[in-house]
């Protein structure tokens, strides 16, 4: 069971890092859009920030709950 808990924790951290990377790319896109006065680029950046935040929250909340469900059903 310790191995499964380690896998769940690792996947949770990896998904949160992936979401944070997408959000960071969104911040960069907003900066590019501001410097080039490009509204479409700014909108793309905002979409990436929101999407990255949703992915990070899923890694923080949803993955541990799924892991608990799997562990409880395996008993």
Secondary structure, DSSP 8 states (H G I E B T S, - for coil): -HHHHHHHHHHHHHHHHHHHHHHHHHHHHHHHHHHHT-HHHHHHHHHHHHHHHHHHHIIIIIHHHHHHHHHHHH-
